[in-house]
């Protein structure tokens, strides 16, 4: 770039730029105004959001027009930059050096103070709020986020065309949504429940499938004594998730509902990792739990340093408290994933794996992707999902996974995020390359041979009725599991299994493999099955 003072103008003489809404430029002594037609606004937006870094002509053309650039694009750019320079530096003669917008045949750079661009100030305030959160200063975080959110006046870069504007609009909107969530969390921690109900009402209307927002809304209403409305929010969530995605609310939201019914609201999850509780709990002995948590923290937080997406699988039969351990791990590493966590319940014990398509739609909704932009094709949904995660650092929690085919489309494609999953299948973790697994044993009640003793094995009852932790088994699998459990089966060949189950050899093999996936049976060798050995 040639000529001119590289320093940006200071003080009251600097223009003010608004990007967090309709694009506007405010000059000293004049009201904020639109800086020209949409394409000219697109050029200005690129130059501002590149933060005083030079932008070549080719980059500007690609950013403003994409693949649809006309042959006249370079000439149009000269017209737009001339008009912008005239707007930003009124009264400057042709012989005077540029003070704000510099350019030559190679490209352009716009130099302006950081405080003059609302998008820059918003990100600075959000970062200061994050630092306050790290210090445990909730009041400061709340105040900083309030100031940051006050800078918005509508959709970022509203009406500005071009691929660059579209990407930045999505990025800034995601940052704003995260800030809005954190602001409400801070308000709840400070006891300001009544102040966030209008905001949460608007947010849940905007993102009806976001279960985290629904939980915050329920807490706020309950904290104001509006219990009936809090329970209505849960009922609406249950209905909407069922109608749109065919799933039930996540366990965390269901547990919150139960606690609110008992007038015993649980505390909000801690912002920073807490030391795990010392007393022995249902995840095993204290030492075992400590080792599991240490392993989990190391695996999930070192992935970005190694340039990989870490996957941690918690395996074990029903009754092993895999979900409880996963919740503790997610809290422990929460500060490493500033964009929060995504949750999907993959429980399915039918012979075929669940279609990942609806799960991807649910996760994309949670990531604030508009429904109109979610493609019908599952592969395209997976590609959009990975693209949305590329600019985020999230912990993806997958509950009740069964098959690798369920999990693979849900894995982030770039380092920075991580995956924590629970499964009863002992063959899932080896099927996912690079996965680390922690294996749990069943709670004594699930392993107690007296459980169900004397029951009539021909009784079909409810699926998995006397097999703790396996209530999701289909009736046929539950019936087979009861027969094998009551007879103390194992190790048995496929032929022996067929005799016990009273079915053909091929059908018995299919049932056995399904029960292995469900954690009911082990397979110590090919074609051989037994009940898991309990300590």
C-alpha positions in Angstrom: 0.0 0.0 0.0 1.4 3.4 -0.8 1.2 6.8 0.7 -0.6 8.1 3.7 -0.2 7.9 7.4 -0.6 4.3 8.5 -2.0 5.3 11.8 -5.7 5.4 12.2 -7.4 8.6 13.1 -8.0 9.1 16.8 -10.5 10.9 19.0 -13.7 12.5 17.9 -12.6 12.7 14.3 -12.9 8.9 13.6 -16.0 7.6 11.9 -18.1 5.1 13.9 -19.1 1.8 12.2 -22.1 -0.3 13.0 -22.2 -3.8 11.7 -24.3 -5.5 14.4 -27.6 -4.6 12.6 -28.1 -2.7 9.4 -24.7 -1.4 8.3 -24.3 2.3 9.2 -21.5 4.8 9.3 -21.5 7.8 11.8 -19.4 10.8 10.9 -18.6 13.6 13.4 -21.5 16.0 13.7 -23.9 13.9 11.5 -26.3 11.1 12.2 -25.4 7.5 11.2 -26.2 6.7 7.6 -26.2 3.8 5.2 -22.8 3.7 3.4 -24.1 3.2 -0.1 -25.8 0.3 -2.0 -25.6 -3.3 -0.7 -22.4 -4.3 -2.7 -20.6 -1.2 -1.4 -21.7 -2.2 2.1 -20.3 -5.6 1.4 -16.9 -4.1 0.5 -16.8 -2.0 3.6 -17.8 -5.0 5.8 -14.9 -7.1 4.4 -12.4 -4.3 5.0 -13.6 -3.7 8.5 -13.8 -7.3 9.6 -10.3 -8.0 8.3 -9.2 -5.8 11.2 -6.8 -3.5 9.4 -5.2 -6.3 7.4 -4.7 -5.7 3.6 -7.2 -7.4 1.3 -6.3 -8.1 -2.3 -8.6 -7.3 -5.2 -9.0 -11.1 -5.8 -10.0 -11.6 -2.2 -12.5 -8.8 -2.3 -14.1 -10.1 -5.5 -14.4 -13.6 -4.0 -15.8 -12.2 -0.7 -18.4 -9.9 -2.3 -19.5 -11.9 -5.4 -18.3 -15.5 -4.9 -18.6 -17.6 -8.0 -21.0 -15.1 -9.6 -18.5 -12.3 -10.1 -19.1 -10.4 -13.3 -16.3 -9.4 -15.7 -16.7 -5.9 -14.4 -16.0 -6.8 -10.8 -12.6 -5.2 -10.5 -13.9 -1.9 -12.0 -16.9 -2.0 -9.7 -14.6 -2.3 -6.7 -12.7 0.8 -7.8 -16.1 2.7 -7.9 -17.1 1.4 -4.5 -13.8 2.2 -2.8 -13.8 5.7 -4.4 -17.3 6.3 -3.0 -16.3 5.0 0.5 -13.2 7.1 0.6 -15.3 10.2 -0.3 -17.7 9.3 2.4 -15.1 8.5 5.1 -12.8 11.4 4.3 -15.0 14.3 3.3 -13.2 17.5 2.2 -9.9 15.7 1.4 -8.5 16.9 -1.9 -7.1 14.5 -4.5 -3.6 15.6 -3.7 -3.8 14.9 0.0 -2.7 11.5 1.4 -5.4 9.1 2.5 -6.0 8.9 6.2 -8.4 5.9 6.5 -8.8 3.9 3.3 -5.6 3.1 1.5 -5.2 1.3 -1.7 -3.3 0.6 -4.9 -3.4 -1.9 -7.7 -2.7 -4.8 -5.3 -5.6 -4.2 -2.9 -7.0 -2.1 0.0 -6.8 -1.7 3.7 -9.0 0.3 6.1 -7.3 1.7 9.2 -9.6 2.8 12.0 -9.5 2.5 15.8 -10.8 -0.7 17.3 -13.3 1.2 19.5 -14.9 2.7 16.3 -16.3 -0.7 15.1 -19.2 -2.2 17.1 -18.4 -5.8 16.1 -14.8 -5.4 17.4 -16.1 -3.9 20.7 -18.6 -6.7 21.1 -15.9 -9.4 20.7 -13.6 -7.5 23.1 -16.4 -7.3 25.7 -17.3 -11.0 25.3 -13.6 -11.9 25.8 -13.4 -9.7 28.9 -16.6 -11.5 30.2 -14.9 -14.8 29.6 -11.9 -13.7 31.6 -14.3 -12.6 34.4 -15.9 -16.0 34.3 -12.5 -17.6 34.7 -11.9 -15.5 37.8 -15.3 -16.5 39.2 -16.5 -12.9 39.1 -20.2 -13.5 38.1 -21.2 -9.9 38.6 -18.5 -8.5 36.3 -19.3 -11.1 33.7 -23.0 -10.2 33.8 -22.2 -6.4 33.4 -19.7 -7.0 30.6 -22.2 -9.2 28.7 -25.0 -6.6 29.2 -22.7 -3.9 27.6 -21.7 -6.2 24.8 -25.3 -7.2 23.9 -26.5 -3.6 24.0 -24.3 -3.0 20.9 -26.7 -5.0 18.8 -29.6 -3.5 16.9 -30.8 -6.4 14.7 -29.3 -9.1 12.5 -25.6 -8.6 11.9 -24.8 -7.2 8.4 -28.5 -7.1 7.7 -29.1 -7.1 4.0 -25.4 -7.3 3.0 -24.8 -9.7 0.1 -21.9 -12.1 -0.6 -20.4 -15.2 0.9 -18.1 -13.3 3.3 -21.1 -11.5 4.8 -23.0 -14.7 5.1 -20.2 -16.5 6.9 -19.6 -13.5 9.2 -23.3 -13.1 9.9 -23.5 -16.7 11.0 -20.3 -16.4 13.2 -21.4 -13.2 14.9 -24.9 -14.5 15.4 -23.5 -17.6 17.1 -21.3 -15.5 19.4 -24.3 -13.3 20.2 -26.4 -16.4 21.1 -23.7 -17.7 23.4 -23.4 -14.3 25.1 -27.2 -14.2 25.6 -27.1 -17.6 27.2 -24.2 -16.7 29.5 -25.9 -13.4 30.4 -29.0 -15.3 31.5 -26.9 -17.9 33.5 -25.2 -15.0 35.3 -28.5 -13.4 36.1 -29.8 -16.6 37.6 -26.7 -17.0 39.7 -27.2 -13.5 40.9 -30.8 -14.2 41.8 -32.2 -11.9 39.0 -34.6 -14.4 37.7 -37.3 -11.9 36.8 -35.0 -9.9 34.6 -34.3 -12.7 32.1 -37.8 -14.1 31.6 -38.6 -11.9 28.6 -35.2 -12.7 27.0 -35.6 -16.4 27.6 -39.1 -16.3 26.2 -37.8 -14.8 23.0 -34.8 -17.1 22.8 -36.9 -20.3 23.2 -39.3 -19.0 20.6 -36.4 -18.4 18.2 -34.7 -21.8 19.0 -37.5 -24.1 20.1 -35.3 -27.2 20.0 -32.5 -25.9 22.2 -32.9 -27.8 25.5 -30.3 -25.8 27.3 -32.4 -22.7 26.8 -35.5 -24.5 27.9 -33.8 -25.5 31.1 -32.8 -21.9 31.8 -36.3 -20.8 31.1 -37.8 -23.3 33.5 -35.3 -22.2 36.2 -36.1 -18.6 35.8 -39.9 -19.1 35.9 -39.6 -21.4 39.0 -37.4 -18.9 40.7 -40.1 -16.3 40.3 -42.7 -18.6 41.8 -44.3 -19.3 38.4 -44.1 -23.1 38.7 -47.1 -23.9 36.5 -45.5 -22.0 33.6 -42.2 -23.8 34.2 -43.9 -27.1 33.9 -45.7 -25.9 30.8 -42.3 -25.2 29.2 -41.3 -28.8 29.9 -44.5 -30.1 28.4 -44.1 -28.0 25.3 -40.5 -29.2 24.9 -41.6 -32.8 25.2 -44.2 -32.2 22.5 -42.0 -30.3 20.1 -39.1 -32.7 20.3 -41.4 -35.6 19.7 -43.2 -34.0 16.7 -40.1 -32.6 15.1 -37.4 -35.1 15.8 -39.1 -38.2 17.3 -37.0 -38.0 20.5 -37.7 -37.3 24.2 -36.1 -34.5 26.3 -32.5 -35.2 27.3 -31.9 -36.8 30.8 -30.6 -33.5 32.2 -33.9 -31.7 31.3 -36.0 -34.5 32.6 -34.0 -34.6 35.9 -34.5 -30.8 36.2 -38.2 -31.2 35.7 -38.4 -33.9 38.5 -36.4 -31.7 40.9 -38.6 -28.7 40.2 -41.7 -30.8 40.9 -40.2 -31.6 44.3 -39.5 -27.9 44.8 -35.8 -28.8 45.0 -34.1 -26.9 42.1 -30.5 -28.2 41.6 -27.7 -25.6 41.5 -26.5 -24.5 38.1 -23.5 -26.5 36.8 -20.2 -24.9 37.9 -18.4 -22.6 35.6 -15.0 -24.1 36.4 -14.0 -27.7 37.2 -14.6 -28.8 40.7 -12.7 -31.5 42.5 -14.6 -34.7 42.4 -16.4 -35.7 45.5 -14.3 -37.9 47.8 -16.9 -40.3 49.2 -17.2 -43.6 47.4 -20.0 -43.4 44.8 -21.8 -45.7 42.4 -19.1 -45.3 39.7 -16.8 -47.5 41.8 -14.3 -46.9 44.5 -12.9 -43.4 45.1 -9.5 -44.4 43.5 -11.2 -45.8 40.4 -13.4 -42.7 40.0 -10.4 -40.5 40.4 -8.5 -42.4 37.8 -11.4 -42.3 35.4 -11.8 -38.6 35.8 -8.1 -37.9 35.4 -8.0 -40.1 32.2 -11.0 -38.3 30.8 -9.6 -34.9 31.4 -6.3 -35.8 29.8 -7.9 -37.3 26.7 -10.6 -34.7 26.1 -8.4 -31.6 26.7 -5.2 -32.6 24.9 -6.7 -33.4 21.6 -6.4 -29.8 20.2 -2.7 -29.8 21.1 -2.2 -33.0 19.1 -4.4 -31.8 16.2 -7.1 -34.4 16.6 -10.7 -34.7 17.7 -10.6 -36.8 20.9 -13.3 -39.4 21.5 -13.8 -40.9 24.9 -16.2 -43.9 25.3 -17.6 -44.9 28.7 -18.6 -48.6 28.3 -20.4 -50.9 30.7 -23.6 -52.8 31.2 -26.9 -51.3 32.5 -26.7 -50.2 36.1 -23.0 -49.1 35.8 -23.8 -45.4 36.1 -22.2 -44.4 32.8 -24.5 -41.3 32.5 -23.5 -40.1 36.0 -19.8 -40.4 35.2 -20.3 -38.7 31.9 -22.0 -35.8 33.6 -19.1 -35.4 36.1 -16.6 -35.5 33.2 -18.6 -32.9 31.2 -18.5 -30.6 34.2 -14.8 -31.2 34.8 -13.8 -30.1 31.3 -16.4 -27.4 30.8 -13.9 -24.6 30.8 -12.0 -26.1 27.9 -15.1 -25.9 25.6 -16.2 -22.3 25.8 -19.0 -22.8 23.2 -20.8 -25.3 25.5 -21.9 -28.8 24.9 -24.2 -30.6 22.5 -26.3 -33.5 23.6 -27.9 -36.3 21.7 -29.7 -39.4 23.1 -28.9 -42.3 20.8 -30.7 -45.0 22.8 -32.1 -47.6 20.5 -32.1 -51.4 21.1 -33.9 -52.5 17.9 -32.0 -54.8 15.6 -31.1 -51.9 13.3 -29.2 -48.7 14.2 -31.0 -45.4 14.5 -31.0 -43.2 11.5 -28.5 -40.4 12.2 -30.4 -38.0 10.0 -32.9 -36.8 12.7 -30.1 -36.6 15.3 -28.1 -34.4 12.9 -31.2 -32.2 12.4 -31.5 -31.8 16.2 -27.9 -30.9 16.6 -28.0 -28.4 13.8 -31.1 -26.8 15.4 -29.1 -26.5 18.6 -26.3 -24.8 16.7 -28.9 -22.2 15.5 -28.9 -23.3 11.9 -32.3 -22.3 10.5 -34.6 -25.1 9.6 -34.8 -23.9 6.0 -31.0 -24.4 5.6 -30.9 -28.0 6.9 -30.8 -30.3 3.9 -32.8 -33.5 3.7 -29.9 -35.7 2.7 -28.1 -37.1 5.7 -24.6 -36.8 4.2 -25.2 -33.1 3.4 -26.5 -32.7 7.0 -23.3 -34.2 8.3 -21.2 -31.9 6.1 -23.1 -28.8 7.3 -22.8 -30.0 10.9 -19.0 -30.3 10.6 -18.8 -26.9 9.0 -20.8 -25.4 11.8 -18.5 -26.9 14.4 -15.3 -25.8 12.5 -15.5 -22.4 14.2 -16.6 -23.6 17.6 -15.1 -25.5 20.6 -17.8 -27.7 22.0 -18.1 -31.0 23.8 -20.4 -33.4 22.0 -22.1 -35.8 24.4 -23.7 -38.9 22.9 -25.8 -41.0 25.2 -26.6 -44.6 24.7 -24.6 -45.2 21.4 -24.8 -48.7 19.9 -23.3 -48.7 16.5 -20.3 -47.0 14.9 -22.7 -46.0 12.1 -24.7 -43.9 14.6 -21.6 -42.1 15.9 -19.4 -41.5 12.9 -21.7 -38.8 11.2 -21.8 -36.9 14.6 -18.0 -36.6 15.0 -16.6 -33.1 14.5 -14.3 -32.7 11.5 -11.7 -30.3 12.9 -9.7 -30.1 16.2 -10.9 -28.0 19.0 -14.0 -30.0 19.9 -14.3 -33.4 21.5 -16.7 -36.3 21.9 -17.8 -38.1 25.0 -20.1 -41.0 24.6 -21.7 -43.8 26.7 -22.5 -47.2 25.4 -23.3 -50.7 26.6 -21.6 -52.2 23.6 -18.1 -53.5 24.1 -17.4 -53.6 20.3 -18.2 -49.9 19.6 -15.0 -48.3 20.9 -12.7 -50.5 18.9 -14.7 -49.8 15.8 -14.0 -46.0 16.2 -10.3 -45.5 15.4 -8.4 -43.5 18.0 -11.1 -43.9 20.7 -10.1 -44.1 24.3 -12.5 -46.1 26.6 -13.2 -46.3 30.2 -15.0 -49.5 31.3 -17.4 -49.6 34.2 -18.9 -52.6 36.0 -22.5 -52.8 37.0 -23.9 -51.6 40.3 -24.3 -54.5 42.7 -28.1 -54.5 42.3 -27.7 -55.1 38.6 -25.4 -58.0 39.2 -27.2 -59.6 42.1 -28.3 -63.1 41.0 -31.3 -62.9 43.3 -32.8 -60.1 41.2 -35.8 -61.6 39.5 -35.3 -65.0 41.2 -38.3 -67.2 40.9 -39.8 -65.2 38.0 -41.5 -67.1 35.3 -39.2 -66.9 32.3 -42.0 -67.2 29.9 -43.5 -64.0 31.2 -42.9 -61.4 28.5 -44.0 -58.4 30.7 -42.5 -55.1 29.9 -39.3 -55.0 27.9 -36.4 -55.6 30.2 -38.7 -55.5 33.3 -36.4 -57.6 35.5 -33.1 -56.7 33.8 -32.0 -53.5 35.5 -30.7 -50.9 33.1 -32.1 -52.8 30.0 -35.5 -51.3 29.9 -34.9 -50.3 26.3 -34.6 -53.9 25.0 -37.3 -55.1 22.6 -39.7 -57.6 24.0 -38.0 -60.5 22.1 -34.5 -59.5 23.3 -35.8 -59.0 26.9 -37.4 -62.5 26.8 -34.1 -64.0 25.6 -32.1 -62.1 28.1 -34.3 -63.4 31.0 -34.0 -67.0 29.9 -30.3 -66.8 29.6 -29.9 -64.9 32.9 -32.1 -67.3 34.8 -30.3 -70.4 33.5 -26.9 -69.0 34.2 -25.9 -69.4 30.5 -22.3 -69.5 29.3 -20.1 -70.1 27.7 -22.5 -71.5 25.1 -22.2 -72.1 21.4 -24.8 -70.9 18.9 -26.3 -74.3 18.8 -26.6 -74.4 22.6 -28.1 -70.9 22.6 -30.7 -72.0 19.9 -31.7 -74.9 22.2 -32.1 -72.6 25.2 -34.1 -70.1 23.3 -36.1 -72.6 21.4 -35.4 -71.1 18.0 -33.3 -71.8 14.8 -29.6 -71.4 14.7 -29.5 -68.3 12.5 -32.1 -66.5 14.5 -30.3 -67.4 17.8 -27.0 -66.0 16.4 -28.8 -62.7 15.5 -30.3 -62.5 19.0 -26.9 -63.2 20.6 -25.1 -60.5 18.7 -27.9 -58.0 19.6 -27.5 -58.9 23.2 -23.7 -58.4 23.0 -24.3 -54.9 21.6 -26.7 -54.3 24.5 -24.2 -55.4 27.1 -26.2 -58.4 28.2 -23.8 -61.0 26.8 -20.0 -61.2 26.3 -18.4 -63.0 23.4 -15.0 -64.3 24.6 -14.4 -66.1 21.2 -16.1 -66.1 17.9 -19.3 -68.1 18.0 -19.2 -68.4 21.8 -21.4 -66.3 24.3 -21.7 -66.0 28.0 -23.1 -63.7 30.7 -20.6 -61.0 31.7 -18.3 -62.0 34.6 -19.3 -60.0 37.6 -16.7 -59.1 40.3 
